[in-house]
Amino acid sequence: RFDEAEVLRRRELASLRARFGDHSVETSGSVYGLGLLLLERKRYPEADPTLRLATRLREDVYGSGTVATAAMHVAQAALARERREYARADSLARGAIAIYRTDGYLHAQINLQRAYREAAQLYEAWGKSDLAARYRALLILP
């Protein structure tokens, strides 16, 4: 099924690029979806530049430091954690958390929970149990 999903994602991306160009909400969302799929499939060498591109495109459309770009940082933090690039994952996760904390909308609060969960997983993998526990304590649902 992942193979099918990837083919569909790539087809969708090509279509959106042709229709809207790279610097659009639609294209950036499609690139992000492809990056998440590659991350899920553990194809990290492909996921990394795809997620970086998604971040750049989102920043072009929405500006940096916005809720729309924070999700990109959470995904990049997950990738960095998987690659054991803990310092980079730490920076990305903390950046996303800072963005989400400044936005009072419900979707930002839901995403803040995702960022907390990613931070907890990062610190657990990094062997920093005290920090992992701190972020787990912030989760509404474990």
C-alpha positions as CSV (number, residue, x, y, z in Angstrom):
1,R,0.0,0.0,0.0
2,F,2.9,2.4,0.7
3,D,4.1,1.9,-2.9
4,E,0.6,2.9,-4.2
5,A,0.4,5.9,-1.9
6,E,3.8,7.1,-3.0
7,V,2.9,6.8,-6.7
8,L,-0.3,8.8,-6.0
9,R,1.6,11.4,-3.9
10,R,4.2,11.9,-6.7
11,R,1.4,12.1,-9.3
12,E,-0.5,14.6,-7.2
13,L,2.7,16.7,-6.7
14,A,3.5,16.8,-10.4
15,S,-0.1,17.9,-11.1
16,L,-0.1,20.6,-8.5
17,R,3.3,21.9,-9.6
18,A,2.1,22.2,-13.1
19,R,-1.1,23.9,-12.1
20,F,0.1,26.2,-9.2
21,G,3.9,26.3,-9.4
22,D,6.1,25.5,-6.4
23,H,5.2,28.5,-4.3
24,S,1.6,27.6,-3.4
25,V,-0.3,26.3,-0.4
26,E,-1.3,23.3,-2.5
27,T,2.2,22.3,-3.6
28,S,3.8,22.8,-0.3
29,G,1.2,20.6,1.3
30,S,1.8,17.9,-1.2
31,V,5.5,18.0,-0.8
32,Y,5.0,17.8,3.0
33,G,2.7,14.8,2.5
34,L,5.3,13.1,0.4
35,G,8.0,13.8,3.0
36,L,5.9,12.3,5.8
37,L,5.3,9.2,3.6
38,L,9.0,8.8,3.0
39,L,9.7,9.3,6.7
40,E,7.1,6.6,7.6
41,R,8.8,4.3,5.1
42,K,12.1,5.0,6.8
43,R,13.6,6.3,3.5
44,Y,15.5,9.0,5.4
45,P,17.9,10.0,2.6
46,E,14.8,10.9,0.5
47,A,12.7,12.3,3.3
48,D,15.3,14.8,4.4
49,P,15.5,17.0,1.3
50,T,11.7,16.6,0.7
51,L,10.9,17.8,4.2
52,R,13.4,20.7,3.9
53,L,11.8,21.7,0.6
54,A,8.4,21.5,2.2
55,T,9.6,23.8,4.9
56,R,11.1,26.3,2.5
57,L,7.9,26.3,0.4
58,R,5.7,26.8,3.5
59,E,8.0,29.7,4.6
60,D,7.7,31.3,1.2
61,V,3.9,31.1,1.4
62,Y,3.2,31.8,5.1
63,G,6.5,33.3,6.4
64,S,8.8,31.7,8.9
65,G,7.8,31.2,12.5
66,T,4.1,30.5,11.8
67,V,1.8,27.7,12.8
68,A,1.8,26.5,9.2
69,T,5.6,26.1,9.3
70,A,5.8,24.6,12.8
71,A,4.4,21.3,11.6
72,M,7.4,21.1,9.2
73,H,9.7,21.5,12.1
74,V,8.0,18.7,14.0
75,A,8.4,16.3,11.0
76,Q,12.0,17.3,10.6
77,A,12.6,16.7,14.3
78,A,11.2,13.2,14.0
79,L,13.5,12.5,11.1
80,A,16.5,13.9,13.0
81,R,15.6,11.8,16.0
82,E,15.4,8.7,13.8
83,R,18.9,9.5,12.4
84,R,20.1,10.1,16.0
85,E,20.8,13.7,15.2
86,Y,19.6,14.7,18.7
87,A,20.9,18.2,18.9
88,R,19.2,19.1,15.6
89,A,16.0,17.4,16.6
90,D,16.1,19.3,19.9
91,S,16.4,22.6,18.2
92,L,13.6,21.8,15.7
93,A,11.2,20.5,18.4
94,R,11.8,23.4,20.7
95,G,11.2,25.9,17.8
96,A,7.9,24.2,16.9
97,I,6.8,24.2,20.6
98,A,7.6,27.9,20.9
99,I,5.5,28.7,17.8
100,Y,2.6,26.6,18.9
101,R,2.6,28.2,22.4
102,T,2.1,31.6,21.0
103,D,-1.1,30.6,19.0
104,G,-4.3,30.2,21.0
105,Y,-6.3,28.4,18.3
106,L,-7.4,24.9,18.9
107,H,-5.5,23.4,16.0
108,A,-2.3,25.0,17.4
109,Q,-3.0,23.4,20.7
110,I,-3.5,20.0,19.1
111,N,-0.2,20.4,17.2
112,L,1.5,21.6,20.4
113,Q,0.6,18.2,21.9
114,R,2.2,16.5,18.9
115,A,5.3,18.6,19.4
116,Y,5.4,17.7,23.1
117,R,5.1,14.0,22.1
118,E,7.9,14.3,19.6
119,A,10.1,16.1,22.2
120,A,9.4,13.3,24.8
121,Q,10.3,10.6,22.2
122,L,13.4,12.5,21.3
123,Y,14.7,12.8,24.8
124,E,13.9,9.2,25.6
125,A,15.9,8.1,22.5
126,W,18.7,10.5,23.5
127,G,18.9,9.0,27.0
128,K,17.7,12.2,28.7
129,S,14.8,10.7,30.8
130,D,14.4,13.7,32.9
131,L,13.6,15.9,29.9
132,A,11.4,13.1,28.4
133,A,9.4,13.0,31.6
134,R,9.0,16.8,31.6
135,Y,7.4,16.7,28.1
136,R,5.3,13.6,28.8
137,A,3.8,15.5,31.8
138,L,2.6,18.2,29.4
139,L,0.6,15.7,27.4
140,I,-3.1,15.8,27.8
141,L,-3.4,12.2,26.7
142,P,-0.5,9.9,27.1
